[in-house]
Structures are given as C-alpha cells and as structure tokens.
Amino acid sequence: MSALQAAVDNARSPAADADIARVLMAIGASTPASESMPGIALALQSATRFRNVWPYLILSLRKNRRLDRTSIARMLAGLWADSSAPWDADSLRGLARVAHACFDLSLAMRALHALRDLHGSAGSDLLLEATCRAACGDLEQALTLCGTVLQRAPHNAIAAGLRDRWTQRLHSWRGPWHARVVGRDGLRLEPLHAEHAPPLAWQYRDPEIAAKTLLPPLEAPALATDWIEHRLADRHIVPYALLHREHGFIGSVEVTVSGTEGFLCVWIGTDWQGQGLGRRMIAMACEHAFRCGIEIMLTAAYDHNSASLRALRACGFADVNIRAEPPDEDRTFLSLSAASLDQDEIVRRLIGFSDRTDTGLRFPAVASNDGSAAEAQRQMQPRVEETQ
C-alpha cells in the first residue's frame, strides 16, 4: 500500500479536515488517478469540508496535470447545487478558484456572480473574473475589470500586468488574417496565443486527437506553449483558437496559406466532441479565408476518421480525385472553392500547394489538357506571399 493510500484510509473514519489536507498535499506530479481521486472525493464530501480544504485542492491541481479536472468540476458543481444552506463568501471564493483551475469557466463565473451578490467583489475576485472573460474571448470586458481594480488600487502590479498584456494582444489583431472572427452561437475564432496553452493542453488530452491530426503530443502546458510559438513563427501558418463565450477554449483551427490556396487543419477538444462544433468551426474558418482572398480551401482526413470526413462534407467540401503515393495513401483529400473549379484544376492546385509548402507528399503523374502534369505544376509556382 502506498503512503497516499494509507493516508486516505486514515482520513476516512473519522475524517478530520487536517487529514484530508495531508492527503491532498501528498498528491504529486506522477500520482496515478486511482490513488489521487479517492482523496479528492473526500475533500468534496460536504460543503463544510470543502470550505476548509479547498486551498489544498488547488495545490493538488497545480502539481498534478493529469488529474481529471472535468470530473472534479462536475462533482463540485453537484456539491454546490445539492447544498441545503447557502454558501458563505469563502466557500464561493474557493468554488470559483477550483473551477477555474479545472478549466470550467462557466462554473467559475457563476460562483463569482454569487459571491458578488452576497459579499461584493474584492480586487482578487475581479481579476479572476477578468481572467475568465479573457479566456472566453472578451478581452474588452477583461480590460474594463482591470481598470476597476486599478481605480481602487492604482499600484496593483497584477492588474497592471494583465492590462498591459491584454492591451498588447488586442493591438496585435490586425487584418486581414490576424483578426478575431465572431460567429454565431457565442463562438469566436481568436488568433492563437501562448495564453491559450493551459486549456489547449487539457482539451488535447485524448490521444486520438494527435493520432488523427499528426500533431505532436502536448501533455503539459509547457509543451503546448512551445507548439504555439512554433506555429506562430511560421509565416505561412495562421492558427486560431475556437472560444465559447461561456466555456472558453474548445478547439483549434489553422490555415496554411500559399498564394490563393489554403490548407485547413481542425480539431475539437476532448470535452466538446460530437456536438457539431467542428462543423461550425470549419464554416467560420472557410468564410474568413475566402474574405482574405483564398480561392480554394484544401484539407485531408484519414479514411478511418469518419467523423471528420462527415463534418467536412457537411460543410460543402468535396473529395478530390487523387491519392498520395505510399505511405500516405491512407487519407482522402477534399476541397472547397470560392468559385466553380473543375477536378483537373483542383488536382493541379493541390499538387502545386504540396510542392510549394514542402509537405513531403508525392502524387502520381496526372494527365492534363494542355501538357504534362509537371509542366502544369511549373506554371503554377507563384511567389509565396506573406500572411502577415
């Protein structure tokens, strides 16, 4: 029996708050879920216990990135909803902070609003609300809240730092590509930023996402930050975060741009799959790309990835009549054009795009009406334009 398991057993009966705190402090970065979750469940047995131990729960969440944050937030929301007595200010403050650490921004905001109605908002509460607003894509409201804090405490270094950072982000959004796209149903495409790394890493936790997109493992926020910086350093790639106005980060999309062709890559987060959000993100990204001058959007999906193929076809993408040569013959290429193009033209554009962007894909020779495929490709070598 591990030391943590022994501590959990000792804390169960009679379960003192100090015992629970020790259990939570014993959770480390490599503690498996089978050992950590029983201790966390004890911390959420009652509203009174949660009030006394929530700082230690946050400590556990900070130390162990693999804890099931979605389950913890669900348990916490149930505890709040089932309580017969109203929660006091400290309990609501802990609820908001634990929910935020679990990436449940909707629950955090509800707790902050309840806290404001009960007790008024301290400066730290306003800054947490500002952080939630920013994570949901409302930087303007986040800056307003920072301004309120600075009016109360002009020398608040945290508020000043957030204000400066978010102001810089707003100023970096410029057209046509690097701009925010506001869609229907509370969805926004926002230029990807290092601040998106923690929720991105959490929503990326399903290994199937990496397997179906050929993206690298992003198990921790530091790895996600490095990946975001790598994408931003490529002048041909325009990456976006898909944000919901209540829930924050729910997916990512990027367009690789070469001339008047774009190549689409999308994925929806683990907690948000199967809800039609991928189709809405695809539609928003394509409409934005066409406004930015793209004539044809290209993409690909593995043949076994039926969900992605279904979503792409539902958005108007049609299969391209060509396959890559082995070992890349296991995927379907699709296209969506701003104007009508015949299959020969689409194939030529796909091959030309692949050559110009060094994808490493090889295609079989394609006959054309005006000469060889190689000649057609040579004629389609426009200067690669900056996306900046």
C-alpha positions in Angstrom: 0.0 0.0 0.0 1.3 3.4 -0.9 1.7 6.2 1.6 -1.0 8.2 -0.2 -3.4 5.2 0.0 -2.6 4.8 3.7 -3.3 8.5 4.3 -6.7 8.2 2.5 -7.6 5.2 4.7 -6.7 7.1 7.8 -8.7 10.1 6.7 -11.9 8.2 6.0 -13.1 7.5 9.6 -13.1 9.7 11.4 -12.2 12.1 8.7 -10.6 15.2 10.1 -10.0 18.2 7.8 -6.3 18.1 8.7 -6.1 14.5 7.5 -7.8 15.5 4.2 -5.3 18.4 3.8 -2.4 16.0 4.2 -3.9 13.6 1.6 -4.2 16.5 -0.9 -0.7 17.7 -0.2 0.7 14.2 -0.7 -0.6 14.2 -4.3 2.4 14.6 -6.6 3.1 15.2 -10.3 3.2 11.4 -11.0 0.5 10.2 -8.7 -1.9 8.0 -10.7 -5.6 8.9 -10.7 -6.6 5.6 -9.0 -4.7 6.9 -5.9 -5.5 10.6 -6.1 -9.2 10.7 -6.9 -10.3 9.0 -3.6 -8.7 11.7 -1.6 -10.2 14.4 -3.8 -13.6 12.8 -3.4 -13.2 13.0 0.4 -12.5 16.8 0.1 -15.8 17.2 -1.8 -17.9 15.1 0.6 -19.5 18.2 2.2 -19.7 22.0 1.8 -18.1 22.4 5.2 -15.1 20.2 4.4 -14.6 21.9 1.0 -14.6 25.3 2.7 -11.7 24.2 5.0 -9.6 22.3 2.4 -10.1 24.0 -1.0 -6.6 25.7 -1.0 -5.0 22.3 -0.7 -7.2 21.0 -3.6 -5.9 23.8 -5.8 -2.3 22.8 -4.7 -3.0 19.3 -5.9 -4.3 20.5 -9.2 -1.2 22.7 -9.8 1.1 19.8 -9.0 -0.6 17.1 -11.0 -1.7 18.0 -14.5 -3.2 14.5 -15.1 -6.0 14.9 -12.5 -9.4 14.5 -14.1 -10.4 18.2 -13.9 -13.7 17.6 -15.7 -14.9 15.1 -13.1 -13.7 17.3 -10.3 -15.6 20.3 -11.6 -18.7 18.1 -12.1 -18.5 16.9 -8.5 -18.0 20.4 -7.2 -21.0 21.7 -9.2 -23.1 19.0 -7.8 -22.0 19.7 -4.2 -23.0 23.4 -4.6 -26.3 22.6 -6.2 -27.2 20.0 -3.6 -26.3 22.1 -0.6 -29.3 22.9 1.6 -27.8 26.0 3.1 -26.4 29.0 1.1 -22.6 29.0 0.8 -20.6 31.7 2.5 -18.1 34.1 0.8 -15.0 32.0 1.5 -16.7 28.8 0.1 -17.9 30.7 -3.0 -14.4 32.1 -3.5 -12.9 28.6 -3.2 -15.5 27.3 -5.6 -14.6 29.9 -8.2 -10.9 29.2 -7.9 -11.1 25.5 -8.0 -13.5 25.7 -11.0 -11.0 28.0 -12.8 -8.2 25.5 -12.1 -10.4 22.8 -13.6 -11.0 25.0 -16.8 -14.7 25.1 -16.0 -15.1 28.8 -16.7 -18.9 28.8 -16.7 -18.9 27.4 -13.1 -16.2 29.8 -12.0 -18.2 32.8 -13.4 -21.4 31.6 -11.7 -19.6 31.4 -8.4 -18.1 34.8 -8.8 -21.5 36.3 -9.5 -23.0 34.6 -6.4 -20.1 36.0 -4.4 -20.6 39.5 -5.7 -24.3 39.3 -4.8 -23.5 38.1 -1.3 -20.4 39.9 -0.4 -19.3 42.2 -3.1 -16.2 41.6 -5.2 -12.6 42.1 -3.8 -9.9 43.1 -6.2 -8.7 39.5 -6.5 -12.2 38.3 -7.4 -12.5 40.9 -10.1 -9.1 39.8 -11.5 -10.2 36.2 -11.6 -13.4 37.3 -13.4 -11.2 39.3 -15.8 -9.1 36.2 -16.5 -12.2 34.1 -17.2 -13.5 36.8 -19.5 -10.3 36.9 -21.4 -10.2 33.1 -21.7 -13.7 33.3 -23.2 -12.6 35.8 -25.8 -13.9 39.0 -24.3 -10.6 41.0 -23.8 -12.5 44.3 -23.8 -14.5 43.3 -20.7 -11.4 41.9 -19.1 -9.6 45.2 -19.5 -12.6 47.0 -18.1 -12.4 44.9 -14.9 -8.7 45.5 -14.7 -9.4 49.2 -14.9 -11.9 48.9 -12.0 -9.2 47.2 -9.9 -6.6 49.9 -10.7 -9.1 52.6 -9.8 -9.3 51.1 -6.3 -5.6 50.2 -6.1 -3.5 52.1 -8.6 -0.4 50.2 -7.7 -1.8 46.7 -8.1 1.0 45.1 -10.1 -1.1 42.0 -11.1 -3.8 44.2 -12.6 -1.3 46.4 -14.3 0.5 43.4 -15.8 -2.7 41.9 -17.1 -3.9 45.2 -18.5 -0.6 45.7 -20.4 -0.6 42.1 -21.7 -4.2 42.1 -22.9 -3.8 45.5 -24.5 -0.9 44.3 -26.5 -2.8 41.3 -27.6 -5.7 43.5 -28.8 -3.3 45.7 -30.7 -1.8 42.6 -32.4 -5.1 41.7 -34.0 -4.9 43.1 -37.5 -6.5 42.2 -40.8 -7.0 40.5 -42.9 -5.7 37.3 -41.4 -4.7 38.1 -37.8 -8.1 39.3 -36.6 -10.8 38.0 -34.4 -13.8 36.3 -36.1 -17.1 36.5 -34.2 -19.6 33.8 -35.3 -23.0 32.6 -34.2 -24.0 30.8 -31.0 -21.3 32.5 -28.9 -18.4 31.2 -30.9 -15.2 33.2 -31.7 -12.1 32.4 -33.6 -9.2 34.3 -31.9 -5.6 34.4 -33.1 -3.8 31.7 -31.2 -1.7 32.9 -28.3 0.6 31.4 -25.6 -2.2 32.2 -23.0 -4.3 29.5 -24.7 -1.7 26.8 -23.8 -3.1 25.5 -20.5 -6.7 24.9 -21.7 -5.3 23.7 -25.1 -3.2 21.0 -23.3 -6.2 19.9 -21.3 -8.6 19.7 -24.2 -5.9 17.9 -26.3 -5.6 15.1 -23.7 -7.4 12.5 -25.8 -4.6 10.6 -27.7 -6.9 10.2 -30.7 -6.6 13.9 -31.4 -2.9 13.6 -32.1 -3.3 10.3 -34.0 -5.9 11.8 -36.3 -4.2 15.2 -36.9 -0.5 14.1 -36.9 0.2 16.8 -34.3 2.8 16.1 -31.6 2.0 15.1 -28.0 1.1 18.2 -25.9 0.7 16.6 -22.5 1.6 19.7 -20.5 1.1 23.5 -20.8 4.8 24.0 -21.4 4.7 21.7 -24.4 1.6 23.4 -25.7 3.3 26.8 -25.3 6.3 25.6 -27.3 4.0 24.2 -30.0 2.0 27.5 -30.2 5.2 29.5 -30.5 6.4 27.2 -33.3 3.2 27.7 -35.2 3.3 31.4 -34.8 6.9 31.5 -36.1 5.9 30.0 -39.4 4.8 33.0 -41.6 2.6 30.7 -43.8 0.5 29.3 -40.9 -2.4 31.3 -39.4 -3.6 29.5 -36.2 -6.7 30.3 -34.2 -8.3 29.2 -31.0 -12.1 28.4 -31.1 -13.6 30.0 -28.0 -17.0 29.8 -26.5 -18.4 32.9 -24.7 -19.1 30.9 -21.6 -16.8 27.9 -21.7 -13.6 29.3 -23.3 -11.2 27.1 -25.3 -13.0 24.3 -27.1 -10.8 23.6 -30.2 -8.3 24.9 -32.7 -8.0 25.5 -36.4 -5.2 26.7 -38.6 -4.9 27.6 -42.2 -1.6 27.2 -44.1 -1.5 29.8 -46.8 0.3 29.7 -50.1 -0.8 32.1 -52.9 -4.5 31.7 -53.2 -4.7 28.2 -51.7 -5.2 27.4 -48.1 -4.9 24.1 -46.3 -7.2 23.5 -43.3 -6.4 21.6 -40.1 -9.0 21.4 -37.3 -9.6 19.6 -34.0 -12.2 19.8 -31.3 -11.3 19.4 -27.6 -12.0 16.2 -25.7 -14.9 17.6 -23.7 -16.6 19.1 -26.8 -16.6 16.4 -29.4 -19.8 15.1 -31.0 -21.7 18.4 -30.5 -21.5 19.8 -34.1 -18.9 22.4 -33.1 -16.4 21.1 -35.6 -18.7 22.0 -38.5 -19.3 25.4 -37.2 -15.6 26.0 -36.8 -14.9 24.7 -40.3 -17.6 27.1 -41.7 -16.2 30.1 -39.8 -12.6 29.4 -40.9 -13.5 28.9 -44.5 -15.7 32.0 -44.7 -12.9 34.0 -43.1 -10.3 32.6 -45.5 -12.4 33.4 -48.6 -12.7 37.0 -47.3 -8.9 37.1 -47.0 -8.5 36.2 -50.7 -8.3 32.4 -50.7 -9.8 30.9 -53.8 -9.7 27.2 -52.8 -9.5 25.5 -49.4 -7.8 22.2 -49.3 -7.7 19.6 -46.5 -7.3 15.9 -45.8 -8.6 13.3 -43.3 -7.6 9.7 -42.7 -10.1 7.3 -44.3 -10.9 5.8 -40.9 -11.7 9.3 -39.5 -15.4 9.1 -40.4 -16.4 11.9 -38.1 -14.0 14.5 -39.7 -15.0 13.4 -43.2 -18.6 13.7 -42.4 -18.2 17.2 -40.9 -16.1 18.4 -43.9 -18.6 17.1 -46.4 -21.5 18.6 -44.5 -19.7 22.0 -44.8 -19.5 21.7 -48.6 -16.1 20.0 -49.0 -15.9 17.5 -51.9 -13.5 14.7 -52.4 -10.5 15.3 -54.7 -9.9 12.6 -57.3 -6.4 11.9 -56.4 -4.5 10.0 -53.7 -1.0 10.5 -52.5 1.5 7.7 -53.1 2.5 5.3 -50.3 3.0 5.6 -47.4 0.4 8.4 -47.5 -2.3 6.7 -49.5 -4.5 6.3 -46.4 -6.2 9.7 -46.5 -8.8 11.4 -48.5 -8.1 14.9 -49.9 -11.0 17.4 -50.1 -11.6 20.9 -51.4 -13.9 23.8 -51.1 -13.8 26.5 -53.8 -15.0 30.1 -53.7 -15.9 29.7 -57.4 -16.5 26.7 -59.6 -13.4 24.8 -60.5 -13.2 21.5 -62.4 -11.4 18.5 -61.0 -8.3 18.9 -63.1 -7.8 22.4 -61.8 -8.3 21.3 -58.2 -5.9 18.4 -58.6 -3.3 20.8 -60.1 -3.7 23.2 -57.3 -3.4 20.5 -54.6 -0.2 19.2 -56.2 1.2 22.7 -56.6 0.4 23.6 -53.0 2.0 20.5 -51.7 5.2 21.2 -53.7 5.4 24.8 -52.6 4.9 24.1 -48.9 7.2 21.0 -48.7 4.6 18.7 -47.3 6.7 15.6 -48.4 3.6 14.2 -50.1 4.1 12.6 -53.5 1.4 12.3 -56.1 1.1 10.2 -59.2 1.6 11.9 -62.6 -1.7 13.5 -63.7 -2.6 14.0 -67.4 -3.8 17.4 -68.3 -5.4 19.0 -71.4 -2.5 21.4 -72.0 0.6 19.3 -71.4 2.2 17.1 -68.8 1.4 17.3 -65.1 4.9 18.5 -64.5 4.5 21.4 -66.9 1.2 22.3 -65.3 2.9 22.3 -61.9 5.7 24.5 -63.1 3.2 27.0 -64.4 1.6 27.1 -61.0 4.6 28.3 -59.0 3.6 31.8 -57.9 5.6 33.6 -55.3 4.6 32.5 -51.9 3.0 35.5 -50.2 3.4 36.6 -46.6 0.4 36.1 -44.4 1.4 38.9 -42.1 
